[in-house]
Amino acid sequence: MAVDPDLLAYVRELFEGLGPLRTGRMFSGAALYAEGDAMFAMIAASGTVYMKSDATTEAAYLAAGARPFTYTRKEGVREVRALLSLPDSALDDPEEALFWARLSLPPARAAALEKRRRKPRRPARG
């Protein structure tokens, strides 16, 4: 199942205050990137918007009623606490949505940096 294009356009509009955004595929949904490679949000195929989180942001998200992203595998349900749902009230409030997006940027930047470090580099041609 793919993400509804209207929902994707709406969510991009909610977060447009971050500057240029790009999208990519993630699970059966869409990832949203700011600052090039900082994946700060994901829209699941279900339509739920999840935000990048870590130990520094998790408590704020959970206090606002966020839920972790989950998916099912043969071994059972897996929970991804690095992706917490955007609080429902933020879906109707661009200022609040932008607050949560900005909160998710530091964990997104850190994850992008770690990914760049792990990615093998091609040797220089010479």
Secondary structure, DSSP 8 states (H G I E B T S, - for coil): ----HHHHHHHHHHTGGG-SEEEEEETTEEEEEETTTEEEEEE-TTS-EEEE--TTTHHHHHHTT--EEEEEETTEEEEEEEEEE--GGGGG-HHHHHHHHHHHHHHHHHHHHHHHHHS-------
